[in-house]
């Protein structure tokens, strides 16, 4: 099953890393059930599967300071776990070739695993991976840690965190992806509060 998650000749290392990420199904931050809204308002990103394939379904905008909830609506036993990882847009793998090598040295999926404390093919030790200000605030790169959450194997896992992307002077766009399924990515425009 997991071999379908990673295509290409270098899938073996990626599978080991994915297995290590699956081991981290504890330490999930406070969550909401799918369909609920947070007390502070906000928006929800859904991780979905179906006829359109694995994908993020995200709002186009959110206000600075509001809560952003991420809900996994896929079956982890069928498709494996996911990450919701804030990433600088130039590091998102957009071509099939870039997606195949994403879990190799010098590529963003491998970097995201390190944000979660993965050493070699060992288990993740940090979830969520926090960088910068508290909440969804920091997009990472190959050398800078970003904010990331690993869903684990728990069905309907979710996380809610405040968006603090620095949108005080004007709109800011945050970009995100799944390190385990690197063709899954999206963006949300963060509007100034009020």
NORVENZI-V26050 format. One record per pair of residues at least 4 apart in sequence whose ideal C-beta (glycine too) atoms are under 7 Angstrom apart, sorted by the first residue. I is the first residue (numbers start at 0). J is the second residue. If there is no record, write none. Layout:
I:J  I:J
This chain:
1:14  1:17  1:18  1:79  2:10  2:14  4:17  4:79  4:179  4:180  5:10  5:13  5:14  5:17  5:102  6:10  6:99  7:99  9:13  9:99  9:100  9:103  10:14  11:15  12:16  12:102  13:17  13:102  14:18  15:19  15:120  16:20  16:102  16:112  16:117  16:120  17:21  17:79  17:179  18:22  19:117  19:120  19:121  19:122  19:123  20:80  20:112  20:115  20:123  20:149  20:179  21:79  21:80  21:152  22:122  22:123  23:115  23:122  23:123  23:126  23:149  23:151  24:151  24:152  24:153  26:126  27:126  27:151  27:153  27:156  27:158  28:127  28:158  29:159  30:156  30:157  30:158  30:159  31:35  31:37  31:68  31:157  31:159  32:155  33:70  33:72  33:155  36:41  37:41  37:66  37:68  37:159  39:65  39:66  40:65  40:66  41:61  41:65  41:66  41:67  41:68  42:58  42:61  42:65  42:67  43:68  43:70  44:55  44:57  44:67  44:69  44:83  45:56  45:70  45:72  46:55  46:70  46:71  46:72  46:73  46:81  47:54  47:56  47:72  47:73  48:53  48:73  48:78  53:73  53:78  53:180  53:183  54:183  55:183  55:185  57:185  57:187  58:187  59:187  59:188  60:187  60:188  60:190  61:65  61:67  61:162  61:187  61:189  62:190  62:192  63:162  63:164  63:166  63:167  63:189  63:190  63:191  63:192  64:161  64:162  64:192  65:162  66:159  66:160  66:161  67:135  67:160  67:162  68:157  68:158  68:159  69:83  69:148  69:157  69:158  70:155  70:157  71:81  71:150  71:155  71:156  71:157  73:78  74:78  74:154  75:79  75:80  75:150  75:152  75:154  79:179  80:149  80:150  80:151  80:152  80:179  81:150  81:177  81:179  81:180  82:111  82:147  82:148  82:149  82:177  82:178  82:179  83:147  83:148  83:175  83:177  84:111  84:145  84:147  84:175  84:176  84:178  85:135  85:137  85:138  85:139  85:145  85:146  85:147  85:173  85:174  85:175  86:90  86:91  86:107  86:138  86:139  86:145  86:174  86:175  86:176  87:138  87:139  87:140  87:174  88:174  90:107  90:140  90:141  91:174  91:176  91:184  92:97  92:98  92:101  92:107  92:181  93:97  94:98  95:99  96:100  97:101  98:181  98:182  100:106  101:106  101:107  101:108  101:181  102:106  102:108  102:109  103:109  104:109  105:141  107:111  107:141  108:112  108:178  108:181  109:113  110:114  110:139  110:141  111:115  111:147  111:178  112:117  112:178  113:117  114:128  114:139  114:144  114:145  114:147  115:123  115:125  115:126  115:128  115:147  115:149  116:123  116:124  116:125  117:121  117:123  123:149  126:148  126:149  127:146  127:147  127:148  127:158  128:144  128:146  128:147  129:146  130:137  130:139  130:144  130:145  130:146  131:136  131:137  132:136  132:163  133:163  134:160  134:161  134:162  134:163  135:146  135:160  135:162  135:163  135:164  135:173  136:146  136:163  136:164  137:145  137:146  138:145  138:173  138:174  139:143  139:144  139:145  148:158  150:156  151:156  162:189  164:171  164:173  164:189  165:171  166:170  166:171  166:189  166:190  166:191  167:191  169:191  170:188  170:189  170:190  171:189  172:186  172:188  173:186  173:187  173:189  174:184  174:186  175:184  175:185  176:181  176:183  176:184  177:181  177:183
